[in-house]
Amino acid sequence: MTKRNMSVAISAGPIWDFMPNLNYGAKLSDFIDWLNKMTEEIPAEYRGTAEIEITSEGGWEGEHHVEIIIRYTRPKTAQEIRDHEAIEARTAKQEENHERAIYDRLHRRFG
């Protein structure tokens, strides 16, 4: 069954990739301004689905790098649904072919 919604990331990766001015001693107001800017990039009707994930990846010599992912959920477009269904059908056919090959091999071996 095709999922009708999808998660869309509007920012992902190390924080210095998309907010280079945020460093030690940065102002909280700068971070809030950045979050507000990211929120504005989300279509208004989907802002209620927005989520933020903040992680810290261990780096070289004990350094840690903050990563922030902001995503929201929206319905898939008709094309995205068709693409997803095509992938599902192709995967199901590949699995069936694989299972048939196993069956045929076992059938030849054991009758």
N, CA, C and O atoms as CSV, one atom per row, in Angstrom:
chain,resi,resn,atom,element,x,y,z
A,1,MET,N,N,0.835,-1.180,0.000
A,1,MET,CA,C,0.000,0.000,0.000
A,1,MET,C,C,0.880,1.244,0.000
A,1,MET,O,O,1.847,1.333,0.756
A,2,THR,N,N,0.542,2.177,-0.833
A,2,THR,CA,C,1.323,3.392,-0.973
A,2,THR,C,C,1.004,4.375,0.142
A,2,THR,O,O,-0.160,4.659,0.422
A,3,LYS,N,N,2.046,4.888,0.770
A,3,LYS,CA,C,1.858,5.937,1.770
A,3,LYS,C,C,1.519,7.225,1.032
A,3,LYS,O,O,2.155,7.569,0.035
A,4,ARG,N,N,0.532,7.918,1.522
A,4,ARG,CA,C,0.054,9.126,0.846
A,4,ARG,C,C,0.731,10.402,1.327
A,4,ARG,O,O,0.516,11.468,0.750
A,5,ASN,N,N,1.548,10.312,2.378
A,5,ASN,CA,C,2.256,11.481,2.892
A,5,ASN,C,C,3.747,11.246,2.791
A,5,ASN,O,O,4.208,10.107,2.718
A,6,MET,N,N,4.490,12.327,2.788
A,6,MET,CA,C,5.943,12.221,2.775
A,6,MET,C,C,6.542,13.285,3.671
A,6,MET,O,O,5.947,14.338,3.897
A,7,SER,N,N,7.727,12.992,4.175
A,7,SER,CA,C,8.465,13.913,5.013
A,7,SER,C,C,9.438,14.691,4.128
A,7,SER,O,O,10.148,14.106,3.310
A,8,VAL,N,N,9.464,16.004,4.298
A,8,VAL,CA,C,10.328,16.874,3.496
A,8,VAL,C,C,11.288,17.596,4.437
A,8,VAL,O,O,10.854,18.297,5.351
A,9,ALA,N,N,12.589,17.425,4.216
A,9,ALA,CA,C,13.591,18.119,5.032
A,9,ALA,C,C,13.900,19.460,4.381
A,9,ALA,O,O,14.164,19.532,3.181
A,10,ILE,N,N,13.865,20.521,5.182
A,10,ILE,CA,C,14.232,21.834,4.642
A,10,ILE,C,C,15.626,22.245,5.091
A,10,ILE,O,O,16.200,23.185,4.543
A,11,SER,N,N,16.174,21.552,6.079
A,11,SER,CA,C,17.564,21.773,6.465
A,11,SER,C,C,18.080,20.479,7.059
A,11,SER,O,O,17.375,19.789,7.795
A,12,ALA,N,N,19.284,20.169,6.738
A,12,ALA,CA,C,19.883,18.956,7.282
A,12,ALA,C,C,21.388,19.079,7.175
A,12,ALA,O,O,21.920,19.674,6.238
A,13,GLY,N,N,22.055,18.508,8.146
A,13,GLY,CA,C,23.500,18.484,8.089
A,13,GLY,C,C,24.135,19.308,9.179
A,13,GLY,O,O,23.450,19.870,10.034
A,14,PRO,N,N,25.440,19.376,9.142
A,14,PRO,CA,C,26.149,20.150,10.161
A,14,PRO,C,C,25.675,21.593,10.151
A,14,PRO,O,O,25.452,22.177,9.090
A,15,ILE,N,N,25.525,22.154,11.321
A,15,ILE,CA,C,24.948,23.495,11.455
A,15,ILE,C,C,25.767,24.547,10.714
A,15,ILE,O,O,25.205,25.536,10.245
A,16,TRP,N,N,27.081,24.360,10.598
A,16,TRP,CA,C,27.886,25.380,9.928
A,16,TRP,C,C,27.613,25.420,8.428
A,16,TRP,O,O,27.974,26.395,7.768
A,17,ASP,N,N,26.977,24.372,7.868
A,17,ASP,CA,C,26.643,24.384,6.443
A,17,ASP,C,C,25.567,25.406,6.111
A,17,ASP,O,O,25.580,26.003,5.034
A,18,PHE,N,N,24.636,25.606,7.035
A,18,PHE,CA,C,23.519,26.486,6.708
A,18,PHE,C,C,23.343,27.642,7.677
A,18,PHE,O,O,22.460,28.479,7.486
A,19,MET,N,N,24.155,27.701,8.692
A,19,MET,CA,C,24.110,28.830,9.627
A,19,MET,C,C,25.525,29.107,10.122
A,19,MET,O,O,25.820,28.891,11.298
A,20,PRO,N,N,26.409,29.585,9.235
A,20,PRO,CA,C,27.829,29.712,9.584
A,20,PRO,C,C,28.106,30.704,10.702
A,20,PRO,O,O,29.150,30.607,11.348
A,21,ASN,N,N,27.211,31.656,10.955
A,21,ASN,CA,C,27.468,32.648,11.996
A,21,ASN,C,C,27.130,32.136,13.392
A,21,ASN,O,O,27.394,32.817,14.384
A,22,LEU,N,N,26.550,30.946,13.475
A,22,LEU,CA,C,26.235,30.394,14.785
A,22,LEU,C,C,27.468,29.642,15.284
A,22,LEU,O,O,27.821,28.590,14.752
A,23,ASN,N,N,28.101,30.177,16.283
A,23,ASN,CA,C,29.275,29.535,16.859
A,23,ASN,C,C,29.278,29.811,18.347
A,23,ASN,O,O,28.295,30.314,18.891
A,24,TYR,N,N,30.362,29.489,19.001
A,24,TYR,CA,C,30.452,29.742,20.431
A,24,TYR,C,C,30.185,31.209,20.702
A,24,TYR,O,O,30.760,32.089,20.061
A,25,GLY,N,N,29.308,31.461,21.657
A,25,GLY,CA,C,28.994,32.836,22.013
A,25,GLY,C,C,27.952,33.476,21.119
A,25,GLY,O,O,27.707,34.677,21.237
A,26,ALA,N,N,27.329,32.715,20.228
A,26,ALA,CA,C,26.296,33.278,19.362
A,26,ALA,C,C,25.098,33.685,20.203
A,26,ALA,O,O,24.850,33.120,21.268
A,27,LYS,N,N,24.367,34.661,19.718
A,27,LYS,CA,C,23.202,35.148,20.439
A,27,LYS,C,C,22.013,34.220,20.218
A,27,LYS,O,O,21.795,33.714,19.117
A,28,LEU,N,N,21.264,34.011,21.270
A,28,LEU,CA,C,20.044,33.215,21.172
A,28,LEU,C,C,19.087,33.836,20.166
A,28,LEU,O,O,18.400,33.123,19.434
A,29,SER,N,N,19.042,35.154,20.130
A,29,SER,CA,C,18.140,35.831,19.193
A,29,SER,C,C,18.489,35.504,17.741
A,29,SER,O,O,17.596,35.432,16.897
A,30,ASP,N,N,19.793,35.302,17.434
A,30,ASP,CA,C,20.185,34.912,16.077
A,30,ASP,C,C,19.646,33.528,15.730
A,30,ASP,O,O,19.187,33.291,14.612
A,31,PHE,N,N,19.708,32.621,16.699
A,31,PHE,CA,C,19.200,31.266,16.472
A,31,PHE,C,C,17.681,31.289,16.303
A,31,PHE,O,O,17.139,30.596,15.442
A,32,ILE,N,N,17.005,32.076,17.113
A,32,ILE,CA,C,15.544,32.194,16.999
A,32,ILE,C,C,15.177,32.792,15.644
A,32,ILE,O,O,14.231,32.336,15.002
A,33,ASP,N,N,15.912,33.799,15.210
A,33,ASP,CA,C,15.669,34.387,13.884
A,33,ASP,C,C,15.831,33.337,12.789
A,33,ASP,O,O,15.031,33.276,11.855
A,34,TRP,N,N,16.871,32.510,12.908
A,34,TRP,CA,C,17.103,31.446,11.925
A,34,TRP,C,C,15.953,30.438,11.937
A,34,TRP,O,O,15.482,30.019,10.880
A,35,LEU,N,N,15.497,30.047,13.139
A,35,LEU,CA,C,14.367,29.120,13.231
A,35,LEU,C,C,13.106,29.721,12.604
A,35,LEU,O,O,12.356,29.026,11.919
A,36,ASN,N,N,12.881,31.004,12.839
A,36,ASN,CA,C,11.727,31.662,12.229
A,36,ASN,C,C,11.840,31.676,10.710
A,36,ASN,O,O,10.846,31.481,10.010
A,37,LYS,N,N,13.053,31.905,10.194
A,37,LYS,CA,C,13.273,31.878,8.743
A,37,LYS,C,C,12.979,30.484,8.187
A,37,LYS,O,O,12.344,30.354,7.140
A,38,MET,N,N,13.438,29.449,8.883
A,38,MET,CA,C,13.169,28.077,8.441
A,38,MET,C,C,11.669,27.785,8.466
A,38,MET,O,O,11.145,27.131,7.564
A,39,THR,N,N,10.988,28.268,9.493
A,39,THR,CA,C,9.542,28.062,9.597
A,39,THR,C,C,8.830,28.718,8.424
A,39,THR,O,O,7.872,28.156,7.893
A,40,GLU,N,N,9.272,29.878,8.018
A,40,GLU,CA,C,8.653,30.576,6.890
A,40,GLU,C,C,8.831,29.827,5.578
A,40,GLU,O,O,8.049,30.023,4.648
A,41,GLU,N,N,9.841,28.977,5.486
A,41,GLU,CA,C,10.053,28.184,4.272
A,41,GLU,C,C,9.058,27.029,4.156
A,41,GLU,O,O,8.887,26.463,3.077
A,42,ILE,N,N,8.415,26.685,5.246
A,42,ILE,CA,C,7.420,25.609,5.237
A,42,ILE,C,C,6.087,26.207,4.802
A,42,ILE,O,O,5.665,27.227,5.346
A,43,PRO,N,N,5.414,25.587,3.829
A,43,PRO,CA,C,4.095,26.098,3.444
A,43,PRO,C,C,3.186,26.188,4.675
A,43,PRO,O,O,3.156,25.279,5.505
A,44,ALA,N,N,2.460,27.276,4.778
A,44,ALA,CA,C,1.656,27.568,5.972
A,44,ALA,C,C,0.762,26.407,6.379
A,44,ALA,O,O,0.616,26.130,7.569
A,45,GLU,N,N,0.161,25.724,5.410
A,45,GLU,CA,C,-0.779,24.642,5.738
A,45,GLU,C,C,-0.096,23.419,6.351
A,45,GLU,O,O,-0.780,22.547,6.887
A,46,TYR,N,N,1.244,23.335,6.286
A,46,TYR,CA,C,1.959,22.178,6.830
A,46,TYR,C,C,2.831,22.526,8.037
A,46,TYR,O,O,3.502,21.647,8.577
A,47,ARG,N,N,2.836,23.767,8.462
A,47,ARG,CA,C,3.689,24.175,9.583
A,47,ARG,C,C,3.361,23.410,10.860
A,47,ARG,O,O,4.242,23.181,11.689
A,48,GLY,N,N,2.108,23.018,11.022
A,48,GLY,CA,C,1.721,22.262,12.208
A,48,GLY,C,C,2.353,20.880,12.273
A,48,GLY,O,O,2.343,20.248,13.330
A,49,THR,N,N,2.901,20.400,11.163
A,49,THR,CA,C,3.551,19.081,11.135
A,49,THR,C,C,5.058,19.171,11.314
A,49,THR,O,O,5.745,18.151,11.366
A,50,ALA,N,N,5.575,20.399,11.407
A,50,ALA,CA,C,7.031,20.596,11.461
A,50,ALA,C,C,7.636,19.953,12.696
A,50,ALA,O,O,7.070,19.994,13.788
A,51,GLU,N,N,8.810,19.354,12.489
A,51,GLU,CA,C,9.577,18.720,13.563
A,51,GLU,C,C,11.024,19.184,13.454
A,51,GLU,O,O,11.504,19.531,12.375
A,52,ILE,N,N,11.699,19.182,14.581
A,52,ILE,CA,C,13.122,19.509,14.596
A,52,ILE,C,C,13.866,18.379,15.291
A,52,ILE,O,O,13.415,17.860,16.312
A,53,GLU,N,N,14.986,18.011,14.739
A,53,GLU,CA,C,15.846,16.988,15.336
A,53,GLU,C,C,17.228,17.606,15.502
A,53,GLU,O,O,17.815,18.099,14.538
A,54,ILE,N,N,17.736,17.578,16.711
A,54,ILE,CA,C,19.059,18.129,16.995
A,54,ILE,C,C,19.922,16.993,17.520
A,54,ILE,O,O,19.582,16.342,18.508
A,55,THR,N,N,21.036,16.767,16.849
A,55,THR,CA,C,21.946,15.707,17.271
A,55,THR,C,C,23.359,16.269,17.355
A,55,THR,O,O,23.651,17.348,16.839
A,56,SER,N,N,24.212,15.525,18.005
A,56,SER,CA,C,25.610,15.896,18.106
A,56,SER,C,C,26.432,14.687,17.695
A,56,SER,O,O,26.379,13.637,18.334
A,57,GLU,N,N,27.174,14.846,16.645
A,57,GLU,CA,C,28.044,13.791,16.152
A,57,GLU,C,C,29.439,13.985,16.718
A,57,GLU,O,O,29.986,15.087,16.685
A,58,GLY,N,N,30.008,12.913,17.237
A,58,GLY,CA,C,31.375,12.983,17.722
A,58,GLY,C,C,32.334,13.161,16.566
A,58,GLY,O,O,32.201,12.514,15.528
A,59,GLY,N,N,33.281,14.023,16.746
A,59,GLY,CA,C,34.240,14.291,15.682
A,59,GLY,C,C,35.648,13.906,16.081
A,59,GLY,O,O,35.860,13.108,16.994
A,60,TRP,N,N,36.584,14.474,15.396
A,60,TRP,CA,C,37.995,14.193,15.612
A,60,TRP,C,C,38.461,14.871,16.884
A,60,TRP,O,O,38.071,16.007,17.153
A,61,GLU,N,N,39.277,14.211,17.663
A,61,GLU,CA,C,39.862,14.725,18.900
A,61,GLU,C,C,38.810,15.226,19.884
A,61,GLU,O,O,38.998,16.260,20.525
A,62,GLY,N,N,37.705,14.496,20.003
A,62,GLY,CA,C,36.687,14.824,20.991
A,62,GLY,C,C,35.756,15.961,20.632
A,62,GLY,O,O,34.905,16.339,21.437
A,63,GLU,N,N,35.898,16.510,19.447
A,63,GLU,CA,C,34.980,17.575,19.039
A,63,GLU,C,C,33.597,16.991,18.775
A,63,GLU,O,O,33.465,15.823,18.408
A,64,HIS,N,N,32.586,17.800,18.963
A,64,HIS,CA,C,31.228,17.408,18.623
A,64,HIS,C,C,30.642,18.463,17.701
A,64,HIS,O,O,30.864,19.661,17.878
A,65,HIS,N,N,29.897,18.001,16.725
A,65,HIS,CA,C,29.318,18.894,15.740
A,65,HIS,C,C,27.802,18.756,15.784
A,65,HIS,O,O,27.258,17.663,15.628
A,66,VAL,N,N,27.142,19.866,15.996
A,66,VAL,CA,C,25.684,19.874,16.071
A,66,VAL,C,C,25.105,19.761,14.672
A,66,VAL,O,O,25.534,20.450,13.746
A,67,GLU,N,N,24.120,18.877,14.536
A,67,GLU,CA,C,23.371,18.760,13.294
A,67,GLU,C,C,21.907,19.021,13.599
A,67,GLU,O,O,21.369,18.541,14.597
A,68,ILE,N,N,21.274,19.787,12.729
A,68,ILE,CA,C,19.866,20.114,12.902
A,68,ILE,C,C,19.125,19.711,11.635
A,68,ILE,O,O,19.526,20.054,10.522
A,69,ILE,N,N,18.046,18.981,11.828
A,69,ILE,CA,C,17.181,18.608,10.712
A,69,ILE,C,C,15.792,19.163,11.031
A,69,ILE,O,O,15.225,18.882,12.087
A,70,ILE,N,N,15.267,19.941,10.120
A,70,ILE,CA,C,13.898,20.436,10.233
A,70,ILE,C,C,13.127,19.821,9.081
A,70,ILE,O,O,13.530,19.915,7.922
A,71,ARG,N,N,12.006,19.185,9.421
A,71,ARG,CA,C,11.212,18.554,8.371
A,71,ARG,C,C,9.737,18.783,8.647
A,71,ARG,O,O,9.327,19.080,9.769
A,72,TYR,N,N,8.961,18.637,7.596
A,72,TYR,CA,C,7.512,18.709,7.732
A,72,TYR,C,C,6.897,17.614,6.871
A,72,TYR,O,O,7.554,17.042,6.002
A,73,THR,N,N,5.632,17.337,7.128
A,73,THR,CA,C,4.930,16.292,6.390
A,73,THR,C,C,3.887,16.943,5.489
A,73,THR,O,O,3.170,17.857,5.897
A,74,ARG,N,N,3.823,16.453,4.263
A,74,ARG,CA,C,2.822,16.936,3.314
A,74,ARG,C,C,2.313,15.761,2.491
A,74,ARG,O,O,2.974,14.726,2.406
A,75,PRO,N,N,1.141,15.918,1.884
A,75,PRO,CA,C,0.660,14.852,1.002
A,75,PRO,C,C,1.573,14.731,-0.224
A,75,PRO,O,O,2.145,15.714,-0.694
A,76,LYS,N,N,1.690,13.513,-0.721
A,76,LYS,CA,C,2.445,13.313,-1.951
A,76,LYS,C,C,1.651,13.876,-3.125
A,76,LYS,O,O,0.420,13.901,-3.110
A,77,THR,N,N,2.372,14.320,-4.126
A,77,THR,CA,C,1.719,14.741,-5.364
A,77,THR,C,C,1.286,13.493,-6.127
A,77,THR,O,O,1.733,12.386,-5.827
A,78,ALA,N,N,0.416,13.679,-7.108
A,78,ALA,CA,C,-0.042,12.548,-7.922
A,78,ALA,C,C,1.149,11.848,-8.584
A,78,ALA,O,O,1.176,10.620,-8.658
A,79,GLN,N,N,2.127,12.610,-9.061
A,79,GLN,CA,C,3.311,12.022,-9.695
A,79,GLN,C,C,4.137,11.235,-8.691
A,79,GLN,O,O,4.624,10.150,-9.011
A,80,GLU,N,N,4.303,11.760,-7.487
A,80,GLU,CA,C,5.059,11.049,-6.453
A,80,GLU,C,C,4.368,9.736,-6.092
A,80,GLU,O,O,5.035,8.730,-5.850
A,81,ILE,N,N,3.044,9.741,-6.055
A,81,ILE,CA,C,2.303,8.502,-5.781
A,81,ILE,C,C,2.524,7.501,-6.902
A,81,ILE,O,O,2.783,6.326,-6.644
A,82,ARG,N,N,2.424,7.961,-8.152
A,82,ARG,CA,C,2.659,7.052,-9.294
A,82,ARG,C,C,4.075,6.484,-9.261
A,82,ARG,O,O,4.275,5.292,-9.492
A,83,ASP,N,N,5.052,7.333,-8.975
A,83,ASP,CA,C,6.445,6.871,-8.900
A,83,ASP,C,C,6.614,5.833,-7.806
A,83,ASP,O,O,7.267,4.809,-8.007
A,84,HIS,N,N,6.021,6.099,-6.643
A,84,HIS,CA,C,6.127,5.170,-5.512
A,84,HIS,C,C,5.454,3.839,-5.852
A,84,HIS,O,O,5.999,2.773,-5.564
A,85,GLU,N,N,4.278,3.902,-6.460
A,85,GLU,CA,C,3.572,2.670,-6.837
A,85,GLU,C,C,4.359,1.874,-7.865
A,85,GLU,O,O,4.370,0.644,-7.821
A,86,ALA,N,N,5.016,2.562,-8.789
A,86,ALA,CA,C,5.836,1.872,-9.792
A,86,ALA,C,C,7.003,1.163,-9.117
A,86,ALA,O,O,7.330,0.034,-9.480
A,87,ILE,N,N,7.626,1.799,-8.154
A,87,ILE,CA,C,8.736,1.172,-7.418
A,87,ILE,C,C,8.224,-0.039,-6.648
A,87,ILE,O,O,8.860,-1.093,-6.659
A,88,GLU,N,N,7.074,0.103,-5.976
A,88,GLU,CA,C,6.491,-1.021,-5.238
A,88,GLU,C,C,6.193,-2.194,-6.166
A,88,GLU,O,O,6.478,-3.341,-5.823
A,89,ALA,N,N,5.618,-1.915,-7.350
A,89,ALA,CA,C,5.290,-2.981,-8.302
A,89,ALA,C,C,6.556,-3.666,-8.803
A,89,ALA,O,O,6.602,-4.890,-8.918
A,90,ARG,N,N,7.581,-2.874,-9.099
A,90,ARG,CA,C,8.842,-3.439,-9.589
A,90,ARG,C,C,9.493,-4.301,-8.506
A,90,ARG,O,O,10.013,-5.378,-8.799
A,91,THR,N,N,9.467,-3.834,-7.265
A,91,THR,CA,C,10.036,-4.595,-6.150
A,91,THR,C,C,9.270,-5.890,-5.938
A,91,THR,O,O,9.876,-6.939,-5.723
A,92,ALA,N,N,7.937,-5.829,-5.995
A,92,ALA,CA,C,7.118,-7.036,-5.824
A,92,ALA,C,C,7.425,-8.044,-6.929
A,92,ALA,O,O,7.510,-9.242,-6.661
A,93,LYS,N,N,7.591,-7.581,-8.154
A,93,LYS,CA,C,7.901,-8.479,-9.272
A,93,LYS,C,C,9.284,-9.108,-9.084
A,93,LYS,O,O,9.462,-10.295,-9.355
A,94,GLN,N,N,10.251,-8.336,-8.629
A,94,GLN,CA,C,11.591,-8.872,-8.384
A,94,GLN,C,C,11.548,-9.939,-7.294
A,94,GLN,O,O,12.194,-10.980,-7.415
A,95,GLU,N,N,10.785,-9.680,-6.227
A,95,GLU,CA,C,10.656,-10.665,-5.147
A,95,GLU,C,C,9.979,-11.934,-5.651
A,95,GLU,O,O,10.394,-13.040,-5.306
A,96,GLU,N,N,8.941,-11.777,-6.461
A,96,GLU,CA,C,8.260,-12.949,-7.016
A,96,GLU,C,C,9.208,-13.755,-7.900
A,96,GLU,O,O,9.257,-14.981,-7.802
A,97,ASN,N,N,9.957,-13.075,-8.760
A,97,ASN,CA,C,10.910,-13.774,-9.630
A,97,ASN,C,C,11.951,-14.517,-8.815
A,97,ASN,O,O,12.324,-15.640,-9.154
A,98,HIS,N,N,12.423,-13.898,-7.741
A,98,HIS,CA,C,13.402,-14.536,-6.870
A,98,HIS,C,C,12.813,-15.787,-6.220
A,98,HIS,O,O,13.446,-16.843,-6.201
A,99,GLU,N,N,11.592,-15.658,-5.688
A,99,GLU,CA,C,10.941,-16.801,-5.050
A,99,GLU,C,C,10.667,-17.918,-6.048
A,99,GLU,O,O,10.806,-19.095,-5.714
A,100,ARG,N,N,10.279,-17.563,-7.270
A,100,ARG,CA,C,10.041,-18.580,-8.299
A,100,ARG,C,C,11.343,-19.311,-8.668
A,100,ARG,O,O,11.345,-20.521,-8.893
A,101,ALA,N,N,12.435,-18.563,-8.725
A,101,ALA,CA,C,13.724,-19.180,-9.032
A,101,ALA,C,C,14.114,-20.163,-7.937
A,101,ALA,O,O,14.618,-21.248,-8.229
A,102,ILE,N,N,13.885,-19.795,-6.685
A,102,ILE,CA,C,14.171,-20.710,-5.572
A,102,ILE,C,C,13.285,-21.940,-5.667
A,102,ILE,O,O,13.755,-23.066,-5.509
A,103,TYR,N,N,11.995,-21.720,-5.928
A,103,TYR,CA,C,11.057,-22.838,-6.058
A,103,TYR,C,C,11.498,-23.768,-7.177
A,103,TYR,O,O,11.557,-24.982,-6.986
A,104,ASP,N,N,11.808,-23.211,-8.347
A,104,ASP,CA,C,12.219,-24.034,-9.487
A,104,ASP,C,C,13.473,-24.837,-9.169
A,104,ASP,O,O,13.567,-26.015,-9.511
A,105,ARG,N,N,14.440,-24.192,-8.510
A,105,ARG,CA,C,15.679,-24.887,-8.151
A,105,ARG,C,C,15.391,-26.034,-7.187
A,105,ARG,O,O,15.911,-27.136,-7.359
A,106,LEU,N,N,14.560,-25.777,-6.169
A,106,LEU,CA,C,14.219,-26.826,-5.208
A,106,LEU,C,C,13.380,-27.921,-5.857
A,106,LEU,O,O,13.536,-29.104,-5.552
A,107,HIS,N,N,12.499,-27.515,-6.746
A,107,HIS,CA,C,11.649,-28.506,-7.425
A,107,HIS,C,C,12.485,-29.439,-8.299
A,107,HIS,O,O,12.240,-30.645,-8.341
A,108,ARG,N,N,13.474,-28.876,-8.998
A,108,ARG,CA,C,14.370,-29.701,-9.821
A,108,ARG,C,C,15.194,-30.648,-8.936
A,108,ARG,O,O,15.451,-31.796,-9.300
A,109,ARG,N,N,15.591,-30.147,-7.787
A,109,ARG,CA,C,16.440,-30.946,-6.891
A,109,ARG,C,C,15.654,-32.052,-6.172
A,109,ARG,O,O,16.133,-33.180,-6.057
A,110,PHE,N,N,14.470,-31.731,-5.696
A,110,PHE,CA,C,13.731,-32.672,-4.875
A,110,PHE,C,C,12.473,-33.231,-5.536
A,110,PHE,O,O,11.808,-34.108,-4.985
A,111,GLY,N,N,12.156,-32.716,-6.719
A,111,GLY,CA,C,10.989,-33.231,-7.445
A,111,GLY,C,C,9.752,-32.721,-6.924
A,111,GLY,O,O,8.682,-33.062,-7.428
